[in-house]
Amino acid sequence: MRSSKESLEKRGFIDDEEKNLHYQLSFNEKINLLNSKTAKERTLAAKLLATETKYVADQLIVALRKEKKLYSKIEITKALIAHKKDSTQLLTAELGKIGSNQHQSVPTKQFGKSNYPLPRDIAARTLASIGECALPDLLQVLEQNNVNQISEAIDAIGYICFYHPNSRVFEKLKSCYEKHLHNELIRWKIVRAMSAFVQSTHVLNAIKNHEESPGVILEANRSLRLIGKRVTNCGV
């Protein structure tokens, strides 16, 4: 059943025509709308702030932390992506903190598709969409001691490198794996991320031979399969 217009608006949906009617709003008016109690007004603000020339990333982060409505949340993340240079460091600080959709344990069922899954954490997903320019801040997270943030950063790093190969990142992930051998979830995520790197085959084969977690072994097999497919298709 298709959502009615009223139902969509309650979740923050607006069309571009409505946005175009408000493009002349002042910066302060846009910020006020971002803090409105009405979801569609928050969506409008986010759409308008995406092209704002003033620094607004901090305000968008605050809005993202508390946003519950689907379309408003989507537009806030799009605005953060548009302001990527200002957003990346702020977003890395939010890794693992917003929402409750993050992986808490290694799944028993293997991801069946041949693409790289979008991160479940909203900050990680936004950083993944920002792309390669987010890598320096994400790699810094791996050097720190916040396990929850490291876990989500790995998802974003893997996603970015799967579509934009960066061989220098491989050693960083390998070091992170060795540092967190006690953490099954982090091992599993790094094994998934290694599907982005052709040079990881020897590491993945070694992991298969010594790993005790069935989920990590399944993911190692999947990563090896994806690497093999990439080599065959691209002649790497």
BAFI-3210 file (N, C-alpha, C; in Angstrom, 3 decimals, decimal comma, padded with zeros to 6 digits):
// residues 236
n [1|2|3|4|5|6|7|8|9|10|11|12|13|14|15|16|17|18|19|20|21|22|23|24|25|26|27|28|29|30|31|32|33|34|35|36|37|38|39|40|41|42|43|44|45|46|47|48|49|50|51|52|53|54|55|56|57|58|59|60|61|62|63|64|65|66|67|68|69|70|71|72|73|74|75|76|77|78|79|80|81|82|83|84|85|86|87|88|89|90|91|92|93|94|95|96|97|98|99|100|101|102|103|104|105|106|107|108|109|110|111|112|113|114|115|116|117|118|119|120|121|122|123|124|125|126|127|128|129|130|131|132|133|134|135|136|137|138|139|140|141|142|143|144|145|146|147|148|149|150|151|152|153|154|155|156|157|158|159|160|161|162|163|164|165|166|167|168|169|170|171|172|173|174|175|176|177|178|179|180|181|182|183|184|185|186|187|188|189|190|191|192|193|194|195|196|197|198|199|200|201|202|203|204|205|206|207|208|209|210|211|212|213|214|215|216|217|218|219|220|221|222|223|224|225|226|227|228|229|230|231|232|233|234|235|236]
n.u [000,842|000,612|002,104|000,188|-000,002|-000,123|000,866|003,473|004,446|004,423|006,583|008,499|008,727|009,222|008,686|010,764|009,733|008,560|010,828|012,056|010,433|011,290|013,897|015,029|015,229|016,753|019,967|019,680|016,947|016,810|018,237|016,547|014,351|015,529|015,468|012,830|009,639|008,209|008,403|008,638|009,479|012,006|013,219|013,089|014,808|017,255|017,627|017,951|020,184|022,149|023,367|024,390|026,705|027,925|029,505|028,114|028,092|028,311|025,821|024,193|025,051|024,187|021,452|021,171|021,724|019,405|017,300|014,401|012,681|012,291|012,669|013,585|015,933|017,374|017,796|019,306|021,657|022,434|022,989|025,180|026,979|027,276|028,691|031,269|034,050|033,937|032,522|033,621|035,386|033,730|031,731|033,157|033,508|031,008|030,636|029,116|027,402|024,878|021,588|020,554|021,219|023,521|025,830|025,997|027,028|028,648|027,082|025,154|024,379|025,542|026,318|024,801|025,193|027,224|028,237|029,489|028,251|026,278|027,287|025,762|025,586|024,695|026,408|028,760|027,785|027,245|029,815|030,947|029,589|030,590|033,167|036,516|037,897|037,270|038,833|041,397|040,583|039,042|040,950|042,509|040,886|041,227|043,613|043,062|041,475|038,805|036,618|034,031|033,817|035,943|035,000|032,810|034,085|035,643|033,748|033,030|035,514|036,074|033,954|034,472|037,023|036,491|035,184|036,862|039,812|042,591|045,652|047,347|045,877|045,507|047,585|047,095|044,620|045,342|047,129|045,317|043,675|045,456|045,845|043,399|042,724|041,280|038,682|035,894|033,934|035,218|037,304|035,815|034,680|036,961|037,958|035,910|036,309|038,744|038,149|038,359|040,938|043,359|045,825|045,377|044,960|046,737|046,728|044,041|043,761|045,446|044,044|041,729|042,788|043,431|041,407|038,705|036,082|033,059|031,590|033,480|035,172|033,420|033,116|035,719|035,998|034,104|035,259|037,612|036,476|035,288|037,556|038,833|036,973|037,194|039,843|039,652|037,792|038,975|041,588|043,583]
n.v [-001,197|002,176|004,986|007,606|011,125|012,646|010,862|010,521|013,120|013,342|011,830|013,437|014,020|016,064|017,687|018,769|021,079|022,430|023,035|024,848|027,031|028,263|029,133|031,613|032,081|033,334|032,624|032,279|031,779|029,320|027,727|027,900|026,494|024,001|023,205|022,896|021,693|020,331|017,792|017,966|020,559|020,465|018,807|020,456|022,502|021,102|020,410|022,968|023,869|022,281|023,515|025,721|028,335|029,125|027,918|025,010|022,448|021,567|022,191|020,555|018,035|018,009|018,049|015,591|013,763|013,749|013,322|011,562|010,994|009,519|010,723|013,254|012,634|011,435|013,639|015,297|013,808|013,884|016,591|016,802|015,238|016,869|018,938|017,929|018,333|019,782|018,053|015,489|014,973|015,564|013,654|011,252|011,331|010,670|008,026|004,933|005,939|006,950|005,936|002,424|000,427|-000,878|-003,613|-006,020|-008,451|-011,224|-012,074|-015,024|-015,755|-015,555|-012,647|-012,379|-011,048|-009,636|-007,136|-004,440|-004,195|-001,465|000,461|-000,096|001,636|005,015|007,244|006,090|005,223|007,642|008,733|006,817|007,428|009,957|009,361|008,970|011,168|011,043|009,109|009,698|010,699|008,537|006,485|007,406|006,855|004,117|004,002|004,639|003,941|003,376|000,960|000,619|002,750|002,114|-000,281|000,586|002,365|000,680|-000,502|001,678|002,280|-000,112|-000,115|002,229|001,643|-000,638|000,277|002,265|001,508|001,404|000,793|001,396|001,397|-001,183|-002,267|-000,856|-001,878|-004,526|-004,302|-003,395|-005,614|-007,463|-006,218|-006,468|-009,146|-010,500|-009,757|-010,790|-009,617|-007,379|-008,683|-010,097|-007,958|-006,731|-008,785|-008,860|-006,292|-006,704|-007,780|-005,808|-005,640|-006,900|-007,868|-009,092|-011,800|-013,829|-013,332|-013,734|-016,448|-017,512|-016,750|-018,294|-020,798|-020,723|-019,584|-019,740|-018,979|-019,642|-017,747|-015,799|-017,327|-017,976|-015,407|-014,870|-016,699|-015,631|-013,109|-013,910|-015,081|-012,861|-011,342|-013,063|-012,968|-010,298|-010,193|-011,912|-010,546|-008,076|-008,490|-008,023]
n.w [000,000|-000,901|000,683|002,038|001,236|003,552|005,453|004,504|004,827|007,584|008,167|007,273|004,559|001,696|-001,480|-004,281|-005,325|-003,198|-001,737|-003,514|-003,266|-001,019|-001,111|-000,625|002,052|005,055|006,623|009,413|009,552|008,267|010,082|012,274|011,243|011,052|013,627|014,108|015,339|013,524|011,194|008,340|008,009|009,120|007,284|005,017|005,870|006,012|003,313|002,206|003,596|002,603|000,471|001,611|002,214|004,540|007,595|008,795|009,652|012,323|013,418|011,894|012,729|015,391|014,892|013,572|015,605|017,161|015,455|014,409|012,340|009,145|006,449|007,071|008,415|006,337|004,619|006,254|006,489|003,806|003,550|005,265|003,825|001,601|002,736|003,096|003,765|006,101|007,658|008,169|010,398|012,554|012,188|012,563|015,275|016,107|015,571|016,144|018,067|017,465|017,241|017,118|015,382|014,815|014,206|016,724|017,189|015,504|012,501|011,829|009,364|006,072|004,115|001,070|-001,369|-004,055|-003,809|-001,676|001,537|002,727|005,540|008,732|010,857|011,220|011,130|010,150|007,687|006,436|006,294|004,618|002,277|001,808|001,026|-000,351|000,773|003,403|004,510|005,884|008,473|009,343|009,452|011,516|013,672|013,971|015,303|017,851|021,070|021,355|021,141|020,077|018,247|016,548|015,466|013,893|012,196|010,630|008,945|007,299|006,136|004,750|002,900|001,388|000,295|-001,165|-003,404|-004,219|-004,602|-002,390|-001,729|000,379|002,662|003,452|005,132|007,461|008,265|008,634|010,805|012,704|012,932|014,114|016,532|017,750|018,219|020,125|019,800|018,348|016,665|015,538|014,214|012,292|010,844|009,773|008,189|006,303|005,209|003,996|001,573|-000,241|-001,070|-003,138|-002,360|000,031|000,057|001,003|003,726|004,358|003,753|005,700|007,979|007,676|008,224|010,904|012,364|014,719|014,791|013,209|011,739|011,024|009,442|007,331|006,281|005,486|003,407|001,664|001,112|-000,185|-002,412|-003,664|-004,224|-006,023|-008,090|-008,821|-009,753|-011,939|-013,556|-013,977|-014,502|-012,631]
ca.u [000,000|001,399|001,890|-000,544|000,798|-000,072|001,773|004,828|004,838|004,704|007,941|009,423|008,893|008,774|009,193|011,693|008,973|008,418|012,159|012,313|009,628|011,866|015,350|015,486|015,272|018,056|020,671|019,047|015,635|017,067|018,615|015,315|013,575|016,222|015,082|011,370|008,957|007,550|009,413|008,842|010,250|013,403|013,687|013,290|016,029|018,417|017,791|018,463|021,517|023,110|024,084|024,761|028,143|028,433|029,788|026,852|028,218|028,048|024,367|023,628|025,365|023,246|020,141|021,204|021,695|018,068|016,262|013,753|011,860|013,095|013,069|014,386|017,260|018,045|018,241|020,390|022,893|022,819|023,600|026,511|027,802|027,567|029,698|032,132|035,301|033,607|031,731|034,228|035,896|032,565|031,049|033,927|033,249|029,669|030,589|028,612|026,649|023,533|020,739|020,873|021,181|024,858|026,084|026,459|027,692|028,884|025,888|025,295|024,067|026,460|025,782|024,797|025,419|028,625|028,662|029,875|027,056|026,349|027,362|024,480|025,678|024,380|027,599|029,639|027,171|027,435|031,237|031,148|029,076|031,528|034,176|037,945|038,411|036,996|039,753|042,363|039,947|038,636|042,144|042,926|040,056|041,822|044,762|042,576|041,109|037,360|036,306|032,789|034,109|036,782|034,135|032,019|035,014|036,055|032,696|033,138|036,778|035,903|033,053|035,168|038,129|035,943|034,831|037,988|040,940|043,684|046,489|048,014|044,983|045,555|048,462|046,408|043,614|046,062|047,607|044,141|043,278|046,397|045,656|042,087|042,494|040,334|037,348|035,377|033,212|036,197|037,969|034,876|034,542|038,198|037,983|035,019|036,962|039,868|037,674|038,697|042,377|043,856|046,997|044,989|044,630|047,552|046,256|042,735|043,980|046,005|042,944|040,890|043,458|043,615|040,221|037,758|034,718|032,460|031,186|034,676|035,620|032,502|033,411|037,009|035,708|033,410|036,236|038,476|035,672|035,138|038,864|039,015|036,093|037,764|041,042|039,206|037,097|039,789|042,955|044,471]
ca.v [000,000|003,388|005,930|008,809|012,343|013,034|009,935|010,856|014,391|013,099|011,278|014,482|014,107|017,213|017,600|019,845|022,305|023,132|023,581|025,993|028,161|028,823|029,247|032,937|032,202|033,702|031,551|032,067|031,153|027,905|027,066|027,783|025,391|022,751|022,877|022,914|020,495|019,720|017,025|018,443|021,798|020,068|018,325|021,646|023,163|020,308|020,569|024,311|024,004|021,499|024,438|026,895|028,615|029,288|026,679|024,534|021,017|021,290|022,249|019,358|016,899|018,079|017,644|014,159|013,012|013,654|013,122|010,246|010,827|008,948|011,615|014,330|012,064|011,261|014,932|015,791|013,125|014,416|017,904|016,544|014,769|018,042|019,729|016,830|018,759|020,221|017,033|014,180|014,816|015,549|012,368|010,172|011,400|010,126|006,605|004,025|006,641|007,349|004,806|001,103|-000,510|-001,422|-005,020|-006,281|-009,754|-011,727|-012,752|-016,450|-015,911|-014,810|-011,666|-013,143|-010,274|-009,452|-005,767|-004,219|-003,680|-000,160|000,383|000,029|002,833|006,135|008,075|005,333|005,223|008,974|008,823|005,976|008,173|011,060|008,750|008,885|012,255|010,699|008,063|010,092|010,746|007,173|005,720|007,859|006,146|002,793|004,143|004,985|002,806|003,248|-000,230|000,830|003,610|001,342|-001,246|001,250|002,949|-000,391|-000,648|002,780|002,114|-001,213|000,310|003,195|001,006|-001,626|000,969|003,144|000,769|002,185|-000,280|001,821|001,164|-002,599|-002,484|-000,291|-002,857|-005,702|-003,973|-003,331|-007,010|-008,061|-005,551|-006,814|-010,576|-010,980|-009,222|-011,516|-008,728|-006,592|-009,596|-010,354|-006,755|-006,521|-009,820|-008,358|-005,154|-007,194|-008,098|-004,667|-005,608|-008,110|-008,368|-009,691|-013,225|-014,678|-013,110|-014,383|-017,901|-017,818|-016,615|-019,496|-021,968|-020,595|-018,985|-020,660|-018,483|-020,017|-016,555|-015,172|-018,216|-017,746|-014,103|-015,000|-017,374|-014,678|-012,113|-014,556|-015,272|-011,556|-010,976|-013,891|-012,440|-009,030|-010,511|-012,495|-009,550|-006,889|-008,861|-007,377]
ca.w [000,000|-000,979|001,767|001,682|001,335|004,966|006,128|004,077|005,436|009,004|008,229|006,848|003,110|000,901|-002,851|-004,631|-005,584|-001,923|-001,434|-004,385|-002,798|000,208|-001,252|-000,216|003,513|005,613|007,327|010,726|009,331|007,962|011,337|013,068|010,673|011,377|015,001|014,180|015,834|012,371|010,458|006,971|008,090|009,350|005,983|004,191|006,338|005,612|001,866|001,949|004,189|001,813|-000,414|002,405|002,166|005,901|008,327|009,367|009,952|013,740|013,611|011,265|013,601|016,524|014,368|013,269|016,868|017,757|014,436|014,397|011,144|008,071|005,370|007,666|008,682|005,042|004,093|007,118|006,081|002,494|003,780|005,819|002,709|000,776|003,466|003,529|004,399|007,459|008,358|008,416|011,762|013,448|012,026|013,190|016,719|016,358|015,217|017,166|019,110|017,037|016,892|017,683|014,258|014,592|014,529|018,087|017,163|014,148|011,977|011,508|007,944|005,225|003,178|-000,170|-002,589|-004,440|-003,543|-000,279|002,212|003,378|007,002|009,425|011,692|010,329|010,938|009,248|006,354|005,872|005,954|003,439|001,127|001,568|000,166|-000,073|001,612|004,802|004,964|006,917|009,797|009,701|009,809|012,849|014,652|014,181|016,199|019,182|021,924|021,472|020,348|019,327|017,107|015,634|014,795|012,854|011,221|009,710|007,929|006,340|005,411|003,811|001,827|000,529|-000,432|-002,097|-004,640|-004,561|-004,022|-001,810|-001,183|001,615|003,799|003,816|006,284|008,635|008,679|009,118|012,156|013,571|013,159|015,065|017,821|018,315|018,024|021,139|019,504|017,187|015,755|014,792|013,277|011,195|010,017|009,020|007,148|005,249|004,555|003,190|000,220|-001,094|-001,342|-003,787|-001,640|001,311|-000,091|001,871|005,096|004,478|003,802|007,018|008,939|007,520|008,799|012,350|012,982|015,350|014,615|011,917|011,004|010,446|008,361|006,210|005,684|004,803|002,133|000,798|000,667|-001,176|-003,625|-004,304|-004,779|-007,213|-009,136|-009,278|-010,533|-013,211|-014,375|-014,265|-014,833|-011,663]
c.u [000,881|001,064|001,115|000,379|000,953|000,903|003,224|005,317|005,136|006,103|008,970|009,572|008,412|009,317|010,066|010,974|008,826|009,748|012,401|011,533|010,274|013,360|015,891|015,516|016,680|018,691|020,001|017,677|015,791|017,410|017,397|014,444|014,208|015,856|013,570|010,825|008,270|008,583|009,681|009,600|011,727|014,023|013,992|014,588|017,273|018,690|018,412|019,890|022,577|023,937|024,501|026,276|028,742|028,669|028,527|026,941|027,891|026,559|023,696|023,891|024,414|021,865|020,089|021,091|020,272|016,960|015,727|013,002|012,728|013,590|013,886|015,810|018,054|018,596|019,335|021,702|023,359|023,499|025,004|027,468|028,203|028,647|030,827|033,407|035,079|033,021|032,522|034,693|034,753|031,845|031,829|033,724|031,901|029,565|030,128|027,713|025,193|022,739|021,229|020,897|022,526|024,905|026,589|027,206|027,851|027,636|026,165|025,028|024,973|025,717|025,919|025,138|026,914|029,105|029,105|028,680|027,283|026,473|025,995|024,446|025,526|025,571|028,569|029,099|027,371|028,887|031,562|030,688|029,947|032,706|035,607|038,465|038,118|038,018|040,756|041,769|039,521|039,836|042,696|042,140|040,665|042,989|044,342|042,077|039,607|036,885|035,039|033,028|034,975|035,927|033,357|032,912|035,445|035,027|032,809|034,404|036,649|035,045|033,779|036,218|037,648|035,647|035,921|039,253|042,083|044,590|047,157|047,171|045,103|046,394|047,842|045,370|044,266|046,571|046,458|043,655|044,159|046,234|044,392|041,746|041,463|038,890|036,816|034,707|034,180|036,957|037,089|034,761|035,797|038,334|037,059|035,692|038,112|039,443|037,996|040,133|042,860|045,005|046,656|044,788|045,439|047,126|044,931|042,867|044,557|044,928|042,041|041,487|043,547|042,372|039,289|036,308|034,164|032,078|032,353|035,210|034,737|032,834|034,752|036,823|035,027|034,389|037,164|037,748|035,526|036,451|039,131|038,192|036,661|038,992|040,655|038,617|038,005|041,217|043,971|045,685]
c.v [001,251|004,320|007,130|010,011|012,757|012,154|010,232|012,132|014,238|012,528|012,241|014,662|015,453|017,035|018,819|021,160|023,124|023,747|024,858|027,234|028,888|029,106|030,589|033,117|032,561|032,507|031,252|031,419|029,659|027,132|026,893|026,641|024,039|022,274|022,886|021,615|019,733|019,064|017,595|019,767|021,498|019,544|019,491|022,347|022,418|020,438|021,925|024,478|023,209|022,392|025,716|027,094|028,812|027,922|026,231|023,082|020,698|021,291|021,009|018,109|016,863|017,614|016,142|013,319|012,771|013,346|011,691|009,963|010,491|009,976|012,793|013,851|011,901|012,586|015,548|015,119|013,616|015,779|017,754|016,064|015,948|018,917|018,823|017,270|019,200|019,095|015,834|013,989|014,759|014,208|011,224|010,163|010,794|008,637|005,754|004,648|006,913|006,116|003,507|000,025|-001,190|-002,928|-005,120|-007,603|-010,192|-012,457|-014,222|-016,714|-015,011|-013,823|-012,230|-012,380|-010,071|-008,019|-005,644|-003,604|-002,303|-000,345|000,586|001,253|004,066|007,059|007,392|005,343|006,571|009,181|007,985|006,698|009,386|010,572|008,936|009,986|012,020|009,718|008,527|010,122|009,359|006,335|006,147|007,151|004,781|002,836|004,418|003,739|002,621|002,118|-000,039|001,693|002,890|000,388|-000,602|001,881|001,915|-000,570|000,430|002,656|001,017|-000,823|001,231|002,499|-000,059|-000,977|001,935|002,527|001,675|001,214|000,095|001,532|-000,272|-002,847|-001,945|-001,277|-004,116|-005,476|-003,930|-004,736|-007,648|-007,475|-006,022|-008,289|-011,150|-010,624|-009,847|-010,595|-007,900|-007,476|-009,831|-009,149|-006,504|-007,556|-009,428|-007,224|-005,595|-007,642|-006,982|-004,711|-006,937|-008,721|-009,035|-011,202|-014,116|-014,553|-013,832|-015,903|-018,328|-017,741|-017,844|-020,703|-021,925|-020,095|-020,051|-020,246|-018,884|-018,804|-015,859|-016,012|-018,048|-016,444|-014,120|-015,672|-016,427|-013,636|-012,689|-014,747|-013,946|-011,085|-011,769|-013,391|-011,143|-009,269|-011,042|-011,439|-008,420|-007,226|-008,224|-008,257]
c.w [000,000|000,184|001,251|001,838|002,786|005,739|005,780|004,746|006,922|009,201|007,640|005,356|002,581|-000,516|-003,156|-004,890|-004,305|-001,502|-002,235|-003,962|-001,623|000,099|-000,768|001,305|003,976|006,317|008,662|010,596|009,017|009,234|012,234|012,555|011,000|012,781|015,206|014,776|014,699|011,462|009,071|006,946|008,343|008,054|005,058|004,571|005,871|004,116|001,533|002,464|003,435|000,894|000,303|002,378|003,557|006,550|009,063|009,828|011,404|014,047|013,023|012,103|014,789|016,081|014,106|014,538|017,358|016,749|014,437|013,096|009,923|007,064|005,879|007,904|007,380|004,532|004,955|006,733|004,709|002,634|004,356|004,733|001,820|001,408|003,955|004,228|005,840|008,302|008,849|009,853|012,770|013,371|012,661|014,699|017,087|016,037|016,394|018,209|018,751|016,630|017,498|016,598|013,994|014,872|015,965|018,184|015,711|013,656|011,665|010,030|007,119|004,340|001,769|-001,431|-002,841|-004,259|-002,081|000,442|002,814|004,888|007,641|010,334|010,809|010,110|009,981|007,823|005,669|005,461|004,722|002,176|000,806|000,731|000,620|000,844|003,091|005,366|006,021|008,321|010,256|010,132|011,163|013,941|014,970|015,159|017,637|019,913|022,105|020,552|019,518|018,092|016,080|014,806|013,653|011,789|010,189|008,595|006,856|005,499|004,354|002,626|000,853|-000,331|-001,415|-003,449|-005,113|-003,964|-003,579|-001,070|000,131|002,853|004,310|005,066|007,567|009,170|009,246|010,543|013,147|013,909|014,233|016,467|018,522|018,086|018,987|020,799|018,212|016,181|014,916|013,807|012,049|010,260|009,182|007,911|005,997|004,485|003,659|001,796|-000,762|-001,598|-001,918|-002,991|-000,311|001,230|000,847|003,325|005,314|004,539|005,141|008,094|008,878|008,247|010,321|013,085|013,550|015,138|013,250|011,076|010,335|009,290|007,121|005,490|004,956|003,443|001,152|000,256|-000,394|-002,505|-004,387|-004,924|-006,054|-008,380|-009,711|-010,158|-011,911|-014,134|-014,835|-014,672|-013,919|-011,421]
res [m|r|s|s|k|e|s|l|e|k|r|g|f|i|d|d|e|e|k|n|l|h|y|q|l|s|f|n|e|k|i|n|l|l|n|s|k|t|a|k|e|r|t|l|a|a|k|l|l|a|t|e|t|k|y|v|a|d|q|l|i|v|a|l|r|k|e|k|k|l|y|s|k|i|e|i|t|k|a|l|i|a|h|k|k|d|s|t|q|l|l|t|a|e|l|g|k|i|g|s|n|q|h|q|s|v|p|t|k|q|f|g|k|s|n|y|p|l|p|r|d|i|a|a|r|t|l|a|s|i|g|e|c|a|l|p|d|l|l|q|v|l|e|q|n|n|v|n|q|i|s|e|a|i|d|a|i|g|y|i|c|f|y|h|p|n|s|r|v|f|e|k|l|k|s|c|y|e|k|h|l|h|n|e|l|i|r|w|k|i|v|r|a|m|s|a|f|v|q|s|t|h|v|l|n|a|i|k|n|h|e|e|s|p|g|v|i|l|e|a|n|r|s|l|r|l|i|g|k|r|v|t|n|c|g|v]
***
